[in-house]
């Protein structure tokens, strides 16, 4: 898995397209927390599903389902990456894709004012 860099959005704004990198076929990891978002741009002709692993359990043994987001062809989605997705072993969120053809991603953090 590739570790995605988090880009902090400055007050004058951030040109998102310049931050996008190709999604990795083996998946990616990213920072989690308040104000952190995963941007997924799907330039493919078909939709793709992005999955964020949810390493939580309830009552000690009941797993929480992973978050899946379908990104339509030609669209860009923003997904909040809260600490709910933080893997305690790595301190990062694990992201996988059903396909990476023409899929690019970026992680941005918007500072709280």
VMD Tcl script that builds the backbone (N, CA, C; Angstrom):
set m [mol new atoms 339]
animate dup $m
set s [atomselect $m all]
$s set {name element resname resid chain x y z} {
  {N N UNK 1 A 0.838 -1.180 0.000}
  {CA C UNK 1 A 0.000 0.000 0.000}
  {C C UNK 1 A 0.883 1.243 0.000}
  {N N UNK 2 A 0.478 2.206 -0.794}
  {CA C UNK 2 A 1.206 3.469 -0.852}
  {C C UNK 2 A 0.646 4.432 0.189}
  {N N UNK 3 A 1.537 5.197 0.807}
  {CA C UNK 3 A 1.128 6.193 1.803}
  {C C UNK 3 A 0.874 7.520 1.088}
  {N N UNK 4 A -0.372 7.948 1.087}
  {CA C UNK 4 A -0.736 9.212 0.452}
  {C C UNK 4 A -0.342 10.389 1.345}
  {N N UNK 5 A 0.157 11.445 0.719}
  {CA C UNK 5 A 0.524 12.672 1.421}
  {C C UNK 5 A -0.724 13.501 1.684}
  {N N UNK 6 A -0.801 14.089 2.860}
  {CA C UNK 6 A -1.917 14.974 3.190}
  {C C UNK 6 A -1.535 16.403 2.829}
  {N N UNK 7 A -2.381 17.055 2.050}
  {CA C UNK 7 A -2.162 18.437 1.630}
  {C C UNK 7 A -3.063 19.338 2.470}
  {N N UNK 8 A -2.458 20.264 3.195}
  {CA C UNK 8 A -3.215 21.198 4.021}
  {C C UNK 8 A -3.707 22.330 3.129}
  {N N UNK 9 A -4.996 22.602 3.199}
  {CA C UNK 9 A -5.596 23.651 2.374}
  {C C UNK 9 A -5.296 25.009 3.016}
  {N N UNK 10 A -4.514 25.864 2.323}
  {CA C UNK 10 A -4.235 27.182 2.878}
  {C C UNK 10 A -5.439 28.111 2.718}
  {N N UNK 11 A -5.400 29.249 3.386}
  {CA C UNK 11 A -6.518 30.185 3.337}
  {C C UNK 11 A -6.816 30.677 1.926}
  {N N UNK 12 A -5.807 30.753 1.074}
  {CA C UNK 12 A -6.044 31.219 -0.297}
  {C C UNK 12 A -6.560 30.104 -1.206}
  {N N UNK 13 A -6.742 28.896 -0.672}
  {CA C UNK 13 A -7.296 27.793 -1.453}
  {C C UNK 13 A -6.222 26.855 -1.965}
  {N N UNK 14 A -6.660 25.751 -2.547}
  {CA C UNK 14 A -5.755 24.720 -3.054}
  {C C UNK 14 A -6.288 24.213 -4.379}
  {N N UNK 15 A -5.451 24.172 -5.385}
  {CA C UNK 15 A -5.833 23.651 -6.698}
  {C C UNK 15 A -5.781 22.122 -6.592}
  {N N UNK 16 A -6.937 21.484 -6.447}
  {CA C UNK 16 A -7.018 20.055 -6.162}
  {C C UNK 16 A -6.441 19.187 -7.275}
  {N N UNK 17 A -6.705 19.516 -8.526}
  {CA C UNK 17 A -6.222 18.680 -9.633}
  {C C UNK 17 A -4.711 18.490 -9.592}
  {N N UNK 18 A -3.972 19.501 -9.134}
  {CA C UNK 18 A -2.513 19.416 -9.077}
  {C C UNK 18 A -2.034 18.443 -7.994}
  {N N UNK 19 A -2.895 18.084 -7.047}
  {CA C UNK 19 A -2.522 17.202 -5.933}
  {C C UNK 19 A -2.854 15.737 -6.208}
  {N N UNK 20 A -3.648 15.469 -7.222}
  {CA C UNK 20 A -4.099 14.103 -7.501}
  {C C UNK 20 A -2.956 13.218 -7.997}
  {N N UNK 21 A -2.925 11.976 -7.499}
  {CA C UNK 21 A -1.967 10.957 -7.942}
  {C C UNK 21 A -2.750 9.700 -8.305}
  {N N UNK 22 A -2.138 8.837 -9.084}
  {CA C UNK 22 A -2.797 7.596 -9.490}
  {C C UNK 22 A -3.075 6.719 -8.272}
  {N N UNK 23 A -4.275 6.159 -8.206}
  {CA C UNK 23 A -4.619 5.201 -7.156}
  {C C UNK 23 A -3.754 3.959 -7.347}
  {N N UNK 24 A -3.343 3.345 -6.240}
  {CA C UNK 24 A -2.473 2.176 -6.279}
  {C C UNK 24 A -3.314 0.902 -6.287}
  {N N UNK 25 A -2.979 -0.026 -7.182}
  {CA C UNK 25 A -3.783 -1.246 -7.306}
  {C C UNK 25 A -3.810 -2.059 -6.012}
  {N N UNK 26 A -2.772 -2.007 -5.213}
  {CA C UNK 26 A -2.742 -2.721 -3.940}
  {C C UNK 26 A -3.374 -1.946 -2.805}
  {N N UNK 27 A -3.873 -0.749 -3.091}
  {CA C UNK 27 A -4.501 0.089 -2.083}
  {C C UNK 27 A -3.566 1.185 -1.595}
  {N N UNK 28 A -4.099 2.090 -0.818}
  {CA C UNK 28 A -3.359 3.218 -0.279}
  {C C UNK 28 A -3.678 3.371 1.201}
  {N N UNK 29 A -2.878 4.180 1.887}
  {CA C UNK 29 A -3.169 4.558 3.268}
  {C C UNK 29 A -3.135 6.073 3.356}
  {N N UNK 30 A -3.814 6.607 4.378}
  {CA C UNK 30 A -3.780 8.053 4.557}
  {C C UNK 30 A -3.988 8.411 6.013}
  {N N UNK 31 A -3.684 9.662 6.321}
  {CA C UNK 31 A -3.922 10.238 7.636}
  {C C UNK 31 A -5.425 10.248 7.898}
  {N N UNK 32 A -5.799 10.246 9.166}
  {CA C UNK 32 A -7.198 10.377 9.558}
  {C C UNK 32 A -7.342 11.588 10.461}
  {N N UNK 33 A -8.571 12.002 10.707}
  {CA C UNK 33 A -8.810 13.064 11.673}
  {C C UNK 33 A -9.848 14.057 11.214}
  {N N UNK 34 A -10.140 14.999 12.088}
  {CA C UNK 34 A -11.113 16.049 11.783}
  {C C UNK 34 A -10.602 16.891 10.624}
  {N N UNK 35 A -11.451 17.128 9.650}
  {CA C UNK 35 A -11.089 17.960 8.513}
  {C C UNK 35 A -10.286 17.262 7.430}
  {N N UNK 36 A -10.094 15.940 7.549}
  {CA C UNK 36 A -9.340 15.187 6.530}
  {C C UNK 36 A -10.331 14.572 5.547}
  {N N UNK 37 A -10.043 14.756 4.247}
  {CA C UNK 37 A -10.907 14.236 3.192}
  {C C UNK 37 A -10.078 13.502 2.148}
  {N N UNK 38 A -10.652 12.419 1.628}
  {CA C UNK 38 A -10.082 11.709 0.497}
  {C C UNK 38 A -10.844 12.138 -0.742}
  {N N UNK 39 A -10.139 12.686 -1.723}
  {CA C UNK 39 A -10.744 13.065 -3.001}
  {C C UNK 39 A -10.440 11.964 -4.000}
  {N N UNK 40 A -11.480 11.483 -4.694}
  {CA C UNK 40 A -11.327 10.439 -5.699}
  {C C UNK 40 A -11.887 10.961 -7.014}
  {N N UNK 41 A -11.048 11.011 -8.027}
  {CA C UNK 41 A -11.477 11.436 -9.358}
  {C C UNK 41 A -11.511 10.201 -10.250}
  {N N UNK 42 A -12.684 9.914 -10.797}
  {CA C UNK 42 A -12.865 8.750 -11.657}
  {C C UNK 42 A -13.028 9.216 -13.097}
  {N N UNK 43 A -11.956 9.130 -13.875}
  {CA C UNK 43 A -12.000 9.524 -15.280}
  {C C UNK 43 A -12.278 8.325 -16.188}
  {N N UNK 44 A -12.626 7.191 -15.591}
  {CA C UNK 44 A -12.924 5.975 -16.350}
  {C C UNK 44 A -14.342 6.063 -16.927}
  {N N UNK 45 A -14.648 5.147 -17.840}
  {CA C UNK 45 A -15.978 5.104 -18.457}
  {C C UNK 45 A -16.991 4.353 -17.599}
  {N N UNK 46 A -16.531 3.708 -16.535}
  {CA C UNK 46 A -17.461 3.003 -15.654}
  {C C UNK 46 A -17.217 3.427 -14.206}
  {N N UNK 47 A -18.193 3.167 -13.353}
  {CA C UNK 47 A -18.066 3.554 -11.950}
  {C C UNK 47 A -17.049 2.654 -11.238}
  {N N UNK 48 A -16.522 3.155 -10.128}
  {CA C UNK 48 A -15.591 2.388 -9.297}
  {C C UNK 48 A -16.007 2.520 -7.841}
  {N N UNK 49 A -15.722 1.479 -7.065}
  {CA C UNK 49 A -16.036 1.474 -5.643}
  {C C UNK 49 A -14.762 1.631 -4.836}
  {N N UNK 50 A -14.793 2.568 -3.905}
  {CA C UNK 50 A -13.684 2.824 -2.984}
  {C C UNK 50 A -14.121 2.303 -1.618}
  {N N UNK 51 A -13.220 1.597 -0.939}
  {CA C UNK 51 A -13.535 1.035 0.372}
  {C C UNK 51 A -12.541 1.544 1.407}
  {N N UNK 52 A -13.069 2.086 2.499}
  {CA C UNK 52 A -12.251 2.458 3.648}
  {C C UNK 52 A -12.497 1.414 4.726}
  {N N UNK 53 A -11.418 0.771 5.164}
  {CA C UNK 53 A -11.535 -0.244 6.205}
  {C C UNK 53 A -11.946 0.408 7.516}
  {N N UNK 54 A -12.843 -0.254 8.239}
  {CA C UNK 54 A -13.288 0.221 9.547}
  {C C UNK 54 A -12.812 -0.791 10.582}
  {N N UNK 55 A -11.705 -0.479 11.280}
  {CA C UNK 55 A -11.122 -1.462 12.197}
  {C C UNK 55 A -11.784 -1.528 13.569}
  {N N UNK 56 A -12.958 -0.933 13.718}
  {CA C UNK 56 A -13.622 -0.899 15.021}
  {C C UNK 56 A -14.415 -2.171 15.293}
  {N N UNK 57 A -14.643 -2.402 16.570}
  {CA C UNK 57 A -15.573 -3.440 17.002}
  {C C UNK 57 A -16.505 -2.827 18.042}
  {N N UNK 58 A -17.665 -3.430 18.182}
  {CA C UNK 58 A -18.656 -3.011 19.167}
  {C C UNK 58 A -18.818 -4.161 20.146}
  {N N UNK 59 A -18.923 -3.840 21.407}
  {CA C UNK 59 A -19.069 -4.860 22.458}
  {C C UNK 59 A -17.916 -5.852 22.450}
  {N N UNK 60 A -16.771 -5.424 21.952}
  {CA C UNK 60 A -15.570 -6.254 22.018}
  {C C UNK 60 A -15.392 -7.272 20.914}
  {N N UNK 61 A -16.481 -7.644 20.208}
  {CA C UNK 61 A -16.304 -8.688 19.201}
  {C C UNK 61 A -17.159 -8.520 17.945}
  {N N UNK 62 A -18.017 -7.514 17.893}
  {CA C UNK 62 A -18.851 -7.307 16.716}
  {C C UNK 62 A -18.171 -6.299 15.792}
  {N N UNK 63 A -17.839 -6.736 14.595}
  {CA C UNK 63 A -17.136 -5.850 13.671}
  {C C UNK 63 A -18.081 -4.829 13.057}
  {N N UNK 64 A -17.530 -3.682 12.712}
  {CA C UNK 64 A -18.271 -2.623 12.041}
  {C C UNK 64 A -17.977 -2.750 10.553}
  {N N UNK 65 A -19.002 -2.679 9.727}
  {CA C UNK 65 A -18.813 -2.825 8.279}
  {C C UNK 65 A -17.918 -1.719 7.735}
  {N N UNK 66 A -17.148 -2.069 6.701}
  {CA C UNK 66 A -16.307 -1.087 6.028}
  {C C UNK 66 A -17.179 -0.094 5.275}
  {N N UNK 67 A -16.651 1.114 5.062}
  {CA C UNK 67 A -17.353 2.157 4.304}
  {C C UNK 67 A -17.048 1.957 2.830}
  {N N UNK 68 A -18.081 1.812 1.997}
  {CA C UNK 68 A -17.892 1.736 0.554}
  {C C UNK 68 A -18.584 2.929 -0.090}
  {N N UNK 69 A -17.918 3.497 -1.084}
  {CA C UNK 69 A -18.451 4.646 -1.808}
  {C C UNK 69 A -18.298 4.372 -3.289}
  {N N UNK 70 A -19.393 4.477 -4.017}
  {CA C UNK 70 A -19.359 4.308 -5.467}
  {C C UNK 70 A -19.110 5.673 -6.100}
  {N N UNK 71 A -18.085 5.727 -6.960}
  {CA C UNK 71 A -17.747 6.965 -7.661}
  {C C UNK 71 A -18.139 6.771 -9.127}
  {N N UNK 72 A -19.123 7.521 -9.561}
  {CA C UNK 72 A -19.645 7.391 -10.923}
  {C C UNK 72 A -18.587 7.789 -11.952}
  {N N UNK 73 A -18.743 7.266 -13.143}
  {CA C UNK 73 A -17.837 7.588 -14.248}
  {C C UNK 73 A -17.814 9.093 -14.478}
  {N N UNK 74 A -16.609 9.643 -14.600}
  {CA C UNK 74 A -16.461 11.064 -14.882}
  {C C UNK 74 A -16.710 11.986 -13.707}
  {N N UNK 75 A -16.845 11.451 -12.510}
  {CA C UNK 75 A -17.163 12.268 -11.336}
  {C C UNK 75 A -16.011 12.271 -10.327}
  {N N UNK 76 A -16.074 13.232 -9.410}
  {CA C UNK 76 A -15.123 13.332 -8.304}
  {C C UNK 76 A -15.910 13.335 -7.005}
  {N N UNK 77 A -15.470 12.549 -6.044}
  {CA C UNK 77 A -16.131 12.444 -4.742}
  {C C UNK 77 A -15.160 12.858 -3.643}
  {N N UNK 78 A -15.699 13.408 -2.568}
  {CA C UNK 78 A -14.942 13.691 -1.350}
  {C C UNK 78 A -15.503 12.819 -0.236}
  {N N UNK 79 A -14.622 12.123 0.464}
  {CA C UNK 79 A -15.030 11.253 1.566}
  {C C UNK 79 A -14.320 11.715 2.836}
  {N N UNK 80 A -15.062 12.036 3.896}
  {CA C UNK 80 A -14.403 12.378 5.159}
  {C C UNK 80 A -13.668 11.155 5.708}
  {N N UNK 81 A -12.452 11.355 6.155}
  {CA C UNK 81 A -11.656 10.253 6.718}
  {C C UNK 81 A -11.430 10.562 8.202}
  {N N UNK 82 A -12.458 10.300 8.985}
  {CA C UNK 82 A -12.398 10.568 10.422}
  {C C UNK 82 A -11.543 9.509 11.124}
  {N N UNK 83 A -11.315 9.721 12.400}
  {CA C UNK 83 A -10.531 8.752 13.168}
  {C C UNK 83 A -11.219 7.400 13.288}
  {N N UNK 84 A -12.475 7.307 12.908}
  {CA C UNK 84 A -13.188 6.021 12.887}
  {C C UNK 84 A -12.448 4.997 12.006}
  {N N UNK 85 A -11.726 5.495 10.998}
  {CA C UNK 85 A -11.031 4.614 10.053}
  {C C UNK 85 A -9.564 4.386 10.426}
  {N N UNK 86 A -9.123 4.945 11.523}
  {CA C UNK 86 A -7.721 4.831 11.938}
  {C C UNK 86 A -7.419 3.422 12.438}
  {N N UNK 87 A -6.464 2.768 11.782}
  {CA C UNK 87 A -6.015 1.445 12.204}
  {C C UNK 87 A -5.076 1.637 13.391}
  {N N UNK 88 A -5.372 1.042 14.543}
  {CA C UNK 88 A -4.521 1.248 15.713}
  {C C UNK 88 A -3.088 0.754 15.508}
  {N N UNK 89 A -2.893 -0.200 14.618}
  {CA C UNK 89 A -1.550 -0.740 14.384}
  {C C UNK 89 A -0.687 0.203 13.545}
  {N N UNK 90 A -1.306 0.935 12.607}
  {CA C UNK 90 A -0.533 1.786 11.701}
  {C C UNK 90 A -0.765 3.282 11.931}
  {N N UNK 91 A -1.887 3.613 12.564}
  {CA C UNK 91 A -2.243 5.010 12.758}
  {C C UNK 91 A -2.790 5.669 11.504}
  {N N UNK 92 A -3.095 4.871 10.473}
  {CA C UNK 92 A -3.563 5.404 9.193}
  {C C UNK 92 A -4.793 4.635 8.729}
  {N N UNK 93 A -5.532 5.229 7.806}
  {CA C UNK 93 A -6.682 4.553 7.202}
  {C C UNK 93 A -6.195 3.704 6.027}
  {N N UNK 94 A -6.819 2.547 5.835}
  {CA C UNK 94 A -6.518 1.670 4.701}
  {C C UNK 94 A -7.624 1.826 3.657}
  {N N UNK 95 A -7.210 2.083 2.414}
  {CA C UNK 95 A -8.145 2.345 1.316}
  {C C UNK 95 A -7.879 1.345 0.203}
  {N N UNK 96 A -8.950 0.737 -0.322}
  {CA C UNK 96 A -8.807 -0.146 -1.480}
  {C C UNK 96 A -9.794 0.288 -2.562}
  {N N UNK 97 A -9.537 -0.172 -3.769}
  {CA C UNK 97 A -10.335 0.204 -4.935}
  {C C UNK 97 A -10.692 -1.060 -5.713}
  {N N UNK 98 A -11.899 -1.082 -6.307}
  {CA C UNK 98 A -12.271 -2.243 -7.118}
  {C C UNK 98 A -11.558 -2.232 -8.460}
  {N N UNK 99 A -10.994 -1.100 -8.831}
  {CA C UNK 99 A -10.205 -0.944 -10.043}
  {C C UNK 99 A -9.539 0.419 -9.995}
  {N N UNK 100 A -8.394 0.546 -10.646}
  {CA C UNK 100 A -7.671 1.814 -10.574}
  {C C UNK 100 A -7.480 2.471 -11.939}
  {N N UNK 101 A -8.055 1.886 -12.974}
  {CA C UNK 101 A -7.940 2.476 -14.303}
  {C C UNK 101 A -8.549 3.874 -14.301}
  {N N UNK 102 A -7.746 4.865 -14.621}
  {CA C UNK 102 A -8.177 6.270 -14.697}
  {C C UNK 102 A -8.738 6.811 -13.380}
  {N N UNK 103 A -8.288 6.238 -12.259}
  {CA C UNK 103 A -8.707 6.715 -10.939}
  {C C UNK 103 A -7.517 7.410 -10.282}
  {N N UNK 104 A -7.741 8.644 -9.821}
  {CA C UNK 104 A -6.693 9.371 -9.111}
  {C C UNK 104 A -7.251 9.863 -7.781}
  {N N UNK 105 A -6.336 10.053 -6.827}
  {CA C UNK 105 A -6.747 10.377 -5.469}
  {C C UNK 105 A -5.855 11.454 -4.867}
  {N N UNK 106 A -6.368 12.117 -3.861}
  {CA C UNK 106 A -5.603 13.082 -3.077}
  {C C UNK 106 A -6.210 13.137 -1.684}
  {N N UNK 107 A -5.379 13.456 -0.704}
  {CA C UNK 107 A -5.856 13.633 0.659}
  {C C UNK 107 A -5.620 15.094 1.033}
  {N N UNK 108 A -6.681 15.731 1.517}
  {CA C UNK 108 A -6.578 17.128 1.926}
  {C C UNK 108 A -7.086 17.276 3.351}
  {N N UNK 109 A -6.505 18.250 4.037}
  {CA C UNK 109 A -6.971 18.559 5.380}
  {C C UNK 109 A -7.319 20.037 5.427}
  {N N UNK 110 A -8.532 20.313 5.849}
  {CA C UNK 110 A -9.000 21.673 5.989}
  {C C UNK 110 A -8.846 22.048 7.454}
  {N N UNK 111 A -8.065 23.083 7.720}
  {CA C UNK 111 A -7.835 23.502 9.091}
  {C C UNK 111 A -9.105 24.080 9.700}
  {N N UNK 112 A -9.343 23.734 10.946}
  {CA C UNK 112 A -10.508 24.298 11.645}
  {C C UNK 112 A -10.159 25.718 12.073}
  {N N UNK 113 A -11.132 26.607 11.964}
  {CA C UNK 113 A -10.852 27.995 12.352}
  {C C UNK 113 A -11.344 28.298 13.739}
}
mol reanalyze $m
mol bondsrecalc $m
mol representation Tube
mol addrep $m
